[in-house]
Amino acid sequence: MHRRERSAEDFDIIIGFLGFWAVVLLAVTVWMEVTAQPALGWALGLLAMLLALYGMTRLRRRLPRRTMTRRR
């Protein structure tokens, strides 16, 4: 049971990492659009990041909720 709890924490870390880079890519894509530079590559990267974030979130929901506190 401890193994599944640990993997849930790993999913949370990955989701946070993907979320951070999705925000960065969103800012870069908006900046490229505002300055009239080609933004297709950045937008496709953002799409890929959002799809990965969505997939990780769906996988995370399948794991059981954490009921125990972490051992020190």
Secondary structure as the mmCIF struct_conf table of DSSP 4:
data_model
#
loop_
_struct_conf.conf_type_id
_struct_conf.id
_struct_conf.beg_label_comp_id
_struct_conf.beg_label_asym_id
_struct_conf.beg_label_seq_id
_struct_conf.end_label_comp_id
_struct_conf.end_label_asym_id
_struct_conf.end_label_seq_id
HELX_RH_AL_P HELX_RH_AL_P1 HIS A 2 VAL A 34
TURN_TY1_P TURN_TY1_P1 THR A 35 ALA A 36
HELX_RH_AL_P HELX_RH_AL_P2 LEU A 40 ARG A 62
BEND BEND1 LEU A 63 LEU A 63
HELX_LH_PP_P HELX_LH_PP_P1 PRO A 64 ARG A 66
BEND BEND2 MET A 68 MET A 68
HELX_LH_PP_P HELX_LH_PP_P2 THR A 69 ARG A 71
#
